[in-house]
Amino acid sequence: MRNLVSIITPVYNSEKYLSGNMRSVQAQTHTNWEQIFIDDCSSDGSEALIKKFQEKDPRIKYHRLVKNSGAGIARNKGIEVAQGDYIAFLDSDDQWYPEKLEKQLCFMQENLYHFTFTDYSLIDESGHELSKIVKSKSKVTYKSALYKNPIGCLTVIYNVHFFGKQYMPSIRKRQDYALWLKLLKKTEGYGLSECLAKYRTGNVSISSNKFDVLKYEWKIYREVEGLSFHKSIFYLISAITLKMKSYF
């Protein structure tokens, strides 16, 4: 079948969120998907719960890493085993609206776009809507993305036939941002101005330490992108400034 979407979901002790996550994928109006769960050595009931859903729905796939390695390594393992024409990302505590895949694939195919993302809403720890929507930019280029990551990971889809399988660098944080920069070197990214995903806030996440995030952004500028010291300083200050503006 055409238009198979491989949904990459890293898992680490996510049992309390997984049912909502999987049900939001099973509710998709585009039904040709596989959801690949990469378990980063969870010690809770995540594995048992995923396998319970898997028994009734063979589109759900489960793989467990040998040792705890972080979200980037987990996502890369998911990309490695993916069979889809498209790669999408959905973290274990996040959810999608039912028409997410159908509308986004239509947006890509009608416009011949290969890398897209959408608006998303914020939900609290309990899954309640916070009445806030994070809007996507209509177009993102490599240069504009250097100023600040403008793309929500839970909204991304990229075309495997255009890019080939593209992987994240082996760093503990901000790997998704580094992947977006890699994709943007080959084509622009385009935003679908519609809220199609739900991002959970308030949990203790890998991005909660803001200083750590900036440290990894510096690492991306200098080591992954190979930018000069002065350019890296410029873009890091720009990122800090834009982040501060978004808080007020």
C-alpha positions in Angstrom: 0.0 0.0 0.0 1.1 3.6 -0.7 1.5 6.4 1.8 2.5 4.2 4.7 3.5 6.5 7.6 6.0 5.3 10.2 5.4 7.0 13.5 8.5 7.0 15.8 7.7 7.0 19.5 10.6 6.8 22.0 9.4 5.4 25.4 10.9 5.8 28.9 8.7 5.0 31.9 5.7 6.5 30.1 3.0 4.0 31.2 0.5 6.7 32.4 0.5 8.5 29.0 0.6 5.6 26.6 -3.0 4.6 26.3 -4.0 8.2 25.3 -1.1 8.3 22.9 -1.9 5.0 21.1 -5.7 5.7 21.0 -5.0 9.1 19.3 -3.0 7.2 16.6 -5.6 4.5 16.3 -8.2 7.2 15.8 -6.5 8.6 12.7 -8.6 8.9 9.6 -5.6 7.9 7.5 -5.2 4.3 8.6 -2.1 3.2 6.7 0.5 3.7 9.5 2.8 1.8 11.8 3.7 3.1 15.2 7.1 2.1 16.3 7.8 2.2 20.0 11.4 2.2 21.0 11.7 1.4 24.7 14.7 3.0 26.3 14.9 0.5 29.1 11.7 1.4 31.0 11.3 0.0 34.4 7.5 0.6 34.7 4.6 -1.2 32.9 5.2 0.5 29.5 6.3 -2.7 27.8 3.3 -4.7 29.0 0.9 -2.0 28.0 2.3 -1.6 24.5 2.2 -5.3 23.9 -1.4 -5.4 25.1 -2.4 -2.9 22.4 -0.1 -4.8 19.9 -2.0 -8.0 20.4 -5.1 -6.3 18.9 -3.4 -4.0 16.4 -0.5 -5.4 14.4 0.3 -1.8 13.2 1.9 -1.3 16.6 5.5 -2.4 16.8 7.8 -2.7 19.8 11.6 -2.7 20.2 13.6 -2.5 23.4 17.1 -1.0 23.5 19.8 -3.0 25.3 20.8 0.0 27.4 19.4 3.4 28.3 20.6 5.7 25.5 18.4 8.8 25.3 15.6 10.0 23.0 17.9 10.6 20.0 19.3 7.0 19.9 15.8 5.7 20.4 14.3 7.7 17.6 17.2 6.7 15.3 16.5 3.0 16.0 12.8 3.7 15.1 13.9 5.3 11.8 16.2 2.4 11.1 13.4 -0.2 11.3 10.7 2.0 9.7 9.1 0.7 6.5 7.1 3.8 5.7 7.0 6.2 2.8 6.9 9.0 5.4 8.5 9.4 8.8 6.5 11.1 11.6 7.4 11.7 15.2 5.1 11.5 18.3 6.6 11.4 21.8 4.9 9.0 24.3 3.2 11.7 26.3 1.8 13.6 23.4 -1.3 13.0 21.2 -2.7 13.8 17.7 -6.1 15.0 16.5 -7.8 12.4 14.4 -7.3 14.1 11.0 -3.6 14.8 11.5 -2.1 12.4 9.1 -4.8 12.7 6.5 -4.7 16.5 6.3 -0.9 16.7 6.5 -0.3 14.1 3.8 -2.8 15.9 1.5 -1.0 19.2 2.2 2.3 17.6 1.2 1.1 15.8 -1.9 -1.0 18.6 -3.3 1.9 21.1 -3.0 4.8 18.7 -3.6 6.3 19.5 -0.2 8.7 17.0 1.4 9.1 18.4 4.9 6.1 19.7 6.8 4.8 20.5 10.3 1.7 22.0 11.8 0.3 24.1 14.7 -0.2 22.3 18.0 -2.0 22.9 21.2 -0.8 22.7 24.8 -2.3 20.3 27.4 -1.4 20.0 31.0 -0.1 17.0 32.9 -3.6 15.5 33.2 -4.4 16.0 29.5 -6.6 19.1 29.8 -6.5 21.7 27.1 -4.7 24.9 28.2 -6.3 27.1 25.5 -3.0 28.0 23.9 -1.9 27.1 20.4 1.6 27.3 19.1 1.4 28.5 15.5 3.7 27.1 12.8 5.5 29.3 10.4 4.3 29.1 6.8 7.8 28.6 5.5 11.1 27.8 7.2 14.5 27.9 5.6 17.9 26.6 6.9 19.0 30.2 7.6 15.8 31.2 9.4 15.8 28.0 11.5 19.3 28.9 12.9 17.9 31.7 14.9 15.5 29.5 16.8 14.0 26.1 16.4 10.5 26.9 15.0 9.2 23.4 14.6 7.4 21.1 17.0 8.7 17.6 16.8 5.3 16.0 17.4 4.0 17.7 14.2 6.8 16.8 11.7 6.5 14.5 8.7 9.2 14.0 6.1 9.2 12.2 2.8 11.6 9.2 2.8 11.6 8.9 -1.0 12.9 12.4 -1.3 15.4 12.5 1.6 16.2 8.9 2.1 16.2 7.9 5.8 17.7 10.8 7.7 18.9 10.3 11.3 19.5 12.5 14.3 23.0 13.1 15.7 24.0 11.1 18.8 23.6 13.8 21.4 21.4 13.7 24.5 19.3 16.7 23.7 18.1 18.9 20.8 18.6 16.1 18.3 15.4 16.9 16.6 16.5 20.5 16.0 19.7 19.2 14.4 17.7 16.9 12.1 15.5 19.8 11.0 18.6 21.7 10.0 19.8 18.7 8.0 16.6 18.5 6.2 16.4 22.2 5.5 19.7 22.1 3.7 17.9 20.1 1.0 14.6 21.9 0.8 12.4 24.4 2.6 10.0 23.3 5.3 6.3 24.3 5.2 3.8 24.7 7.9 0.2 23.7 7.7 -1.7 26.4 9.6 -4.0 24.0 11.5 -3.8 22.6 15.0 -3.4 18.9 14.6 -1.4 17.8 17.7 -1.4 18.1 21.5 1.9 18.8 23.4 2.0 17.9 27.1 3.6 20.5 29.3 4.3 20.4 33.0 6.0 17.1 33.1 9.7 16.7 33.9 11.1 16.4 30.4 14.5 16.3 28.8 14.1 19.9 27.7 13.1 21.3 31.1 16.6 22.6 32.0 16.8 25.7 29.9 20.5 26.2 30.5 21.2 22.6 29.3 19.1 23.3 26.1 21.3 26.3 25.3 24.4 24.3 25.9 23.2 21.7 23.3 22.2 24.4 20.9 25.8 25.7 21.1 27.0 22.1 20.5 24.8 21.9 17.4 26.1 25.3 16.0 29.7 24.4 16.6 30.1 20.7 16.2 27.1 19.5 14.1 26.8 22.5 11.8 30.4 23.5 11.9 29.7 27.2 12.2 32.4 29.7 13.2 32.7 30.8 16.8 31.4 34.2 16.0 28.4 32.9 14.0 27.6 30.5 16.8 27.7 33.3 19.4 25.4 35.4 17.1 22.8 32.6 16.7 22.9 31.6 20.3 22.2 35.2 21.5 19.4 35.4 18.9 17.9 32.1 20.2 18.0 33.4 23.8 16.4 36.7 22.8 13.6 35.1 20.9 13.0 32.6 23.7 12.7 35.5 26.2 10.3 37.4 24.0 8.1 34.3 23.8 7.7 34.3 27.6 6.2 37.9 27.7 
